[in-house]
Amino acid sequence: MLGLYLLSGVVFLSGAIGLELVGGVIAQKSGTESFIYAMSYTCEETLEMLGIALLIYTTSRYIVQVFPSTKLEFVESK
């Protein structure tokens, strides 16, 4: 479980810090209207969202393990 928490942090921070730095360099060299810059910030945002999704998944699994009688149910709102 700890491994998944660490993985979610690494994935999130690699986007938030790692690709943010790369994106800054690309923006200086190619400008913010270039295709390569658009790809870099798309990858950055994707990694951040993936890290958050992994964190939510891991926390959900942890809650179910700690409280076995817990049932997570998603219903459609009207």
Long-range contacts (C-beta under 8 A, 24 or more apart in sequence): 1-58, 1-61, 1-62, 1-65, 4-54, 4-57, 4-58, 4-61, 5-55, 5-58, 7-54, 8-51, 8-52, 8-54, 8-55, 8-58, 9-51, 9-55, 10-51, 11-47, 11-50, 11-51, 11-54, 12-47, 12-48, 12-50, 12-51, 12-52, 12-55, 13-51, 14-47, 14-51, 15-43, 15-44, 15-45, 15-46, 15-47, 15-48, 15-50, 15-51, 16-44, 16-47, 16-48, 19-43, 19-44, 19-47, 20-44
